[in-house]
């Protein structure tokens, strides 16, 4: 057993708004050399920490925008989001649910607070990840996985709590989402004093985000809304909750290909980025009403 140590603990940066509905701290890419390459295949993470939105008749959110070359994964902890895309995907993501959209060759997309939720207002808390696709899959057909919390595989840790296996595997339990490359995406929901043991290959890029509570990782404290990046050495670590905690754990095999990103497009070359803009401007991403 070789311990995987924490390389860096990152405090949440000053939040900014994406549209008018998502008040986020950006962890990937960010300072501290935590760029897209360092966390590949996880190339972006925006975290909407707990934030109260007042009631409104006009739902807040982000209007129509394009994506190509990657997947967006939204994990809902509090609140509800309504999503639509030009490939026909869409629906409502509620507390505990996961929305997994494969943009791939290109979609138009919009997301807003769900209408009835917006009318009441409330505490909103979500994570959005961008997950890179390998070159061979970047121009594949878009698809959409709407994963209800009741459909997410769960591992009971008895008095310690439980682990939701969104993707990948934990204790031989397979995750609910299909992925293009090896990815583990887990929600550890631990009771005070509860422990969970994790093992990932040393070369996988691995990190965690404390969504709720406080934890110790191999005796290092990680507080609420803080992000911990692990070294690419060792395989095992222990998460212990010093109080009731929810921890998002991500680990994935790096995609060893060039990353060229510009706004909503993530490809392998500058020429492919230019092509993405041309295709978007020429209407090849379909149509979606704003």
FIMIVO-17861 format. One line per field, with one value per residue (C-alpha): x, y, z; residue in three letters; residue number from 0. Coordinates in Angstrom, 3 decimals, always signed. Each point is the difference from the previous one (the first is absolute). Layout:
BEGIN
east c(X; ...)
north c(Y; ...)
up c(Z; ...)
aa c(ALA; ...)
i c(NUM; ...)
***
This chain:
BEGIN
east c(+0.000; +1.532; -1.529; -1.132; +0.861; -1.591; +2.078; -2.066; -3.050; -1.725; -2.373; -3.049; +0.782; -2.257; -3.173; -1.203; -3.271; -0.520; -3.113; -2.167; -0.772; +3.317; +2.249; +3.157; +3.495; +2.294; +2.447; +1.025; +1.752; +1.314; +3.175; +2.526; +0.877; -3.348; -0.613; -1.954; +3.036; +0.578; -3.519; -0.732; -2.542; -1.670; +0.613; -2.382; -1.719; -2.388; -1.464; -3.143; +0.405; -3.159; -1.672; -3.521; -1.933; -3.095; -3.325; -0.465; -2.538; +2.766; +2.374; +3.674; +2.582; +2.064; -1.474; +0.843; +3.716; +2.028; +2.311; +2.302; +2.669; -0.871; -2.757; -1.737; -0.973; -2.245; -0.462; -2.858; +0.296; -2.698; -2.482; -1.303; +1.188; -1.853; +2.095; -0.576; +2.353; -0.203; +0.496; -3.334; +1.378; -1.525; -1.914; +0.104; +2.937; -1.068; +1.839; +2.202; -0.306; +2.715; -0.217; +2.627; +0.043; +2.423; +0.396; +2.552; -0.469; -2.082; -3.197; -1.731; -0.951; -1.862; -0.586; -2.155; -1.339; -3.104; -3.094; -1.915; +3.153; +0.878; -3.426; +0.630; +3.740; +2.351; +3.506; +1.786; +3.136; +1.455; +3.223; +0.620; +2.894; +1.318; +1.434; +2.324; -0.546; +2.795; +0.602; -1.746; -3.231; -0.033; -2.132; -2.309; -3.745; -1.281; -1.843; -1.620; -0.176; -2.590; +0.908; -2.529; +1.316; -2.085; +1.944; +3.455; +1.796; +0.722; +2.415; -1.179; +2.852; -2.178; +0.412; +2.595; -2.474; -0.159; +1.723; -1.967; +1.726; -0.856; +2.642; +2.783; +0.103; +0.156; +0.303; -0.817; -3.224; -0.231; -1.059; -3.185; +1.452; +1.733; +3.325; +2.411; +3.175; +0.662; -1.566; -1.072; -2.524; -1.275; -2.042; +1.082; -2.713; +1.606; -1.313; +2.046; +2.992; -0.752; +2.833; +0.222; +2.977; +0.908; +2.481; +0.812; +2.960; +2.959; +0.047; -3.699; -0.679; -1.878; -1.636; -2.903; -2.354; -1.576; -3.615; -1.205; +1.676; +3.688; +2.276; +3.441; +1.958; +2.929; -0.139; -0.085; -3.084; -2.061; -2.803; -3.381; +0.247; +3.717; +1.600; +2.831; +2.297; +1.892; +3.517; +0.413; +1.732; -1.448; -3.448; -1.848; -1.492; -2.524; -2.695; -1.280; -2.892; +0.625; -3.668; -2.762; +1.501; -0.621; +3.121; +0.212; +2.896; +1.319; +2.730; +0.703; +2.596; +1.703; -0.727; +3.484; -0.915; +0.412; -2.669; -0.951; -2.899; -1.817; -3.169; -2.559; +2.160; +2.734; +1.872; +3.519; +1.150; -0.537; -1.388; -2.704; -0.933; -0.360; -2.132; -2.202; -0.629; -0.731; -2.413; -1.743; -0.317; -1.350; -2.749; +1.436; -0.673; -3.744; -2.602; -1.166; -2.417; +1.397)
north c(+0.000; +3.295; +3.230; +2.637; +3.352; +3.406; +2.281; +3.147; +1.263; +2.879; +2.498; +1.084; +3.072; +3.061; -1.145; +1.353; -0.409; -2.139; +1.532; +1.218; -3.406; -1.596; +1.602; -2.069; -0.492; -1.254; -2.731; -1.429; +1.646; +2.313; +1.382; -2.226; -1.705; -1.810; +0.319; -2.197; -2.216; -0.616; -1.311; -1.462; -1.571; +2.445; +3.238; +2.356; +0.099; +2.735; -0.338; +1.882; -0.115; +0.506; +3.235; +1.266; +1.219; +2.109; -0.950; +1.186; -0.457; -0.036; -2.936; +0.888; -1.909; -0.066; +0.475; -1.891; -0.737; -2.624; -2.829; -2.326; -2.549; -0.977; -0.930; +2.117; -1.656; +1.827; -1.373; +1.515; +0.298; +2.644; +1.571; -0.986; +0.712; -0.295; -0.865; -0.132; -0.655; -0.028; -3.791; -0.523; -0.610; +1.699; -0.255; +1.017; -0.760; +0.015; -0.417; -3.101; -0.425; +0.131; +1.385; -1.426; +1.658; -1.141; +3.000; -1.783; +1.246; +2.925; +1.084; +3.188; -0.013; +2.110; -0.487; +1.896; -0.412; -2.181; +2.210; -1.021; -0.060; +3.503; +1.302; -1.175; +0.716; -1.779; -1.279; -1.038; -2.193; -1.818; -1.174; +0.118; -1.937; -0.001; -3.399; -0.240; -2.435; -1.779; +1.100; -3.060; +0.917; +3.794; -0.039; -2.835; +0.547; +1.978; -1.932; +0.641; -1.996; +1.166; -1.851; +0.206; -0.461; -3.164; -1.423; +0.766; -3.088; +0.238; -1.789; -0.212; +0.609; -0.978; +2.556; +1.932; +1.179; -0.844; +0.606; +0.881; -1.397; +2.449; -1.396; -2.541; -2.439; -0.209; -3.250; -1.949; +1.963; +1.482; +3.604; +1.054; +2.207; -1.247; +1.696; +0.129; -0.369; -1.452; +2.421; -0.367; +2.563; -0.607; +1.768; -1.112; +0.842; -0.640; +0.192; +1.678; -2.249; -2.038; -1.185; -1.047; -1.623; +0.793; -1.493; +1.362; -0.649; +2.232; +1.653; +0.960; +3.691; +0.015; +2.722; +0.630; +2.820; +0.329; +0.893; -0.210; -0.305; -0.519; -2.986; -1.342; -1.612; -1.992; +2.366; +3.246; +2.176; +1.068; +2.459; +0.696; +1.279; -0.789; -2.033; -2.499; -1.155; -3.279; -0.853; -2.428; -2.406; -2.717; -1.510; +0.011; +2.656; +0.202; +2.641; +0.497; +2.329; +2.175; +1.019; -1.138; +0.467; -0.294; -0.385; -0.103; -2.198; -0.042; -2.134; -0.655; -1.324; +2.897; +0.349; +0.433; +2.242; +3.745; +2.260; +3.141; +1.830; +3.166; +0.925; -2.784; -2.118; -2.458; -1.720; -1.204; +2.674; +3.680; -1.040; -2.081; +2.987; +2.165; -2.711; -0.084; +3.754; -0.324; -2.879; +1.891; +3.163; -2.059; -1.552; -3.528; -0.305; -0.051; +2.390; +0.787; +2.753; +2.458)
up c(+0.000; -1.144; +1.256; -2.477; +1.591; -0.484; -2.216; +0.483; +1.900; -1.790; +1.628; -2.009; -2.080; -0.047; -1.759; -3.329; -1.858; -3.087; -1.507; +2.853; +1.518; +0.932; +2.619; -0.274; +1.321; -2.767; +1.053; -3.407; -1.727; +2.690; +1.460; +1.790; -3.329; +0.083; -3.727; -2.409; -0.596; +3.706; +0.644; -3.457; -0.686; +2.456; -1.872; +1.814; +3.380; +1.067; +3.479; +0.978; +3.782; +2.061; -1.075; +0.634; -3.036; +0.668; -1.632; -3.587; -2.794; -2.627; +0.638; +0.233; -2.014; -3.180; -3.475; -3.175; -0.466; -1.911; +1.097; -1.949; +0.872; +3.566; +2.472; +2.621; +3.265; +2.467; +3.521; +2.011; +3.782; +0.612; -2.393; -3.426; -3.532; -3.285; -3.054; -3.763; -2.907; -3.794; -0.152; +1.748; +3.491; +2.978; +3.202; +3.638; +2.256; +3.649; +3.293; -0.136; -3.775; -2.663; -3.532; -2.374; -3.400; -2.695; -2.277; -2.227; -3.610; +1.199; +1.707; +0.966; +3.660; +2.558; +3.705; +2.482; +3.506; -0.259; -0.366; +3.116; +2.136; -1.199; +1.037; +3.581; +0.122; +2.340; +0.620; -3.189; -0.097; -2.998; -1.645; -3.723; -1.497; -3.543; -0.886; -2.976; -2.861; -1.878; -3.592; -1.424; +1.829; -0.233; -3.158; +1.034; +0.286; +2.996; +2.701; +3.341; +3.234; +2.531; +3.194; +2.815; +3.531; +0.333; -2.961; +1.381; +1.306; +3.731; +2.312; +3.610; +2.457; +2.959; +2.821; -2.010; -2.644; -3.698; -3.327; -3.127; -3.081; -2.776; -2.368; +0.207; +2.871; +3.784; +1.992; -3.185; -0.524; -3.497; -0.542; -1.703; -2.779; -3.127; -0.764; -2.939; +2.089; +3.484; +2.510; +3.622; +1.252; +3.525; +2.677; +3.472; +2.536; +3.376; +3.537; +2.736; +0.667; -3.115; -2.192; -3.631; -1.713; -3.603; -2.445; -3.445; -2.338; +0.829; -3.446; +0.077; +0.639; +3.304; +2.092; +2.350; +0.917; +3.448; -0.757; +3.588; +3.409; +0.710; -0.588; +0.732; -2.818; +1.317; +3.030; -2.053; +0.582; -3.043; +0.790; -1.608; -3.598; -0.188; -2.799; +0.524; -2.801; +0.445; -1.112; -2.903; +2.374; +2.174; -0.333; +3.339; +2.237; +2.816; +0.353; +3.554; +0.794; +3.055; -0.374; -2.342; -3.448; -3.727; -2.124; -3.789; -1.067; -3.560; -1.511; -3.654; -2.381; -1.806; -3.719; -1.444; -2.901; -0.631; +1.502; -1.903; +1.639; -0.964; +1.849; -0.414; -2.331; +1.090; -2.831; -0.857; -2.489; -0.798; -3.402; +1.711; +2.167; -3.115; -1.588; +3.104; -0.267; -3.719; +0.569; +2.792; -2.097; -2.911; +2.114; +0.118; +3.766; -0.617; +1.329; +3.509; +0.912; +2.538)
aa c(UNK; UNK; UNK; UNK; UNK; UNK; UNK; UNK; UNK; UNK; UNK; UNK; UNK; UNK; UNK; UNK; UNK; UNK; UNK; UNK; UNK; UNK; UNK; UNK; UNK; UNK; UNK; UNK; UNK; UNK; UNK; UNK; UNK; UNK; UNK; UNK; UNK; UNK; UNK; UNK; UNK; UNK; UNK; UNK; UNK; UNK; UNK; UNK; UNK; UNK; UNK; UNK; UNK; UNK; UNK; UNK; UNK; UNK; UNK; UNK; UNK; UNK; UNK; UNK; UNK; UNK; UNK; UNK; UNK; UNK; UNK; UNK; UNK; UNK; UNK; UNK; UNK; UNK; UNK; UNK; UNK; UNK; UNK; UNK; UNK; UNK; UNK; UNK; UNK; UNK; UNK; UNK; UNK; UNK; UNK; UNK; UNK; UNK; UNK; UNK; UNK; UNK; UNK; UNK; UNK; UNK; UNK; UNK; UNK; UNK; UNK; UNK; UNK; UNK; UNK; UNK; UNK; UNK; UNK; UNK; UNK; UNK; UNK; UNK; UNK; UNK; UNK; UNK; UNK; UNK; UNK; UNK; UNK; UNK; UNK; UNK; UNK; UNK; UNK; UNK; UNK; UNK; UNK; UNK; UNK; UNK; UNK; UNK; UNK; UNK; UNK; UNK; UNK; UNK; UNK; UNK; UNK; UNK; UNK; UNK; UNK; UNK; UNK; UNK; UNK; UNK; UNK; UNK; UNK; UNK; UNK; UNK; UNK; UNK; UNK; UNK; UNK; UNK; UNK; UNK; UNK; UNK; UNK; UNK; UNK; UNK; UNK; UNK; UNK; UNK; UNK; UNK; UNK; UNK; UNK; UNK; UNK; UNK; UNK; UNK; UNK; UNK; UNK; UNK; UNK; UNK; UNK; UNK; UNK; UNK; UNK; UNK; UNK; UNK; UNK; UNK; UNK; UNK; UNK; UNK; UNK; UNK; UNK; UNK; UNK; UNK; UNK; UNK; UNK; UNK; UNK; UNK; UNK; UNK; UNK; UNK; UNK; UNK; UNK; UNK; UNK; UNK; UNK; UNK; UNK; UNK; UNK; UNK; UNK; UNK; UNK; UNK; UNK; UNK; UNK; UNK; UNK; UNK; UNK; UNK; UNK; UNK; UNK; UNK; UNK; UNK; UNK; UNK; UNK; UNK; UNK; UNK; UNK; UNK; UNK; UNK; UNK; UNK; UNK; UNK; UNK; UNK; UNK; UNK; UNK; UNK; UNK; UNK; UNK; UNK)
i c(0; 1; 2; 3; 4; 5; 6; 7; 8; 9; 10; 11; 12; 13; 14; 15; 16; 17; 18; 19; 20; 21; 22; 23; 24; 25; 26; 27; 28; 29; 30; 31; 32; 33; 34; 35; 36; 37; 38; 39; 40; 41; 42; 43; 44; 45; 46; 47; 48; 49; 50; 51; 52; 53; 54; 55; 56; 57; 58; 59; 60; 61; 62; 63; 64; 65; 66; 67; 68; 69; 70; 71; 72; 73; 74; 75; 76; 77; 78; 79; 80; 81; 82; 83; 84; 85; 86; 87; 88; 89; 90; 91; 92; 93; 94; 95; 96; 97; 98; 99; 100; 101; 102; 103; 104; 105; 106; 107; 108; 109; 110; 111; 112; 113; 114; 115; 116; 117; 118; 119; 120; 121; 122; 123; 124; 125; 126; 127; 128; 129; 130; 131; 132; 133; 134; 135; 136; 137; 138; 139; 140; 141; 142; 143; 144; 145; 146; 147; 148; 149; 150; 151; 152; 153; 154; 155; 156; 157; 158; 159; 160; 161; 162; 163; 164; 165; 166; 167; 168; 169; 170; 171; 172; 173; 174; 175; 176; 177; 178; 179; 180; 181; 182; 183; 184; 185; 186; 187; 188; 189; 190; 191; 192; 193; 194; 195; 196; 197; 198; 199; 200; 201; 202; 203; 204; 205; 206; 207; 208; 209; 210; 211; 212; 213; 214; 215; 216; 217; 218; 219; 220; 221; 222; 223; 224; 225; 226; 227; 228; 229; 230; 231; 232; 233; 234; 235; 236; 237; 238; 239; 240; 241; 242; 243; 244; 245; 246; 247; 248; 249; 250; 251; 252; 253; 254; 255; 256; 257; 258; 259; 260; 261; 262; 263; 264; 265; 266; 267; 268; 269; 270; 271; 272; 273; 274; 275; 276; 277; 278; 279; 280; 281; 282; 283; 284; 285; 286; 287; 288; 289)
***
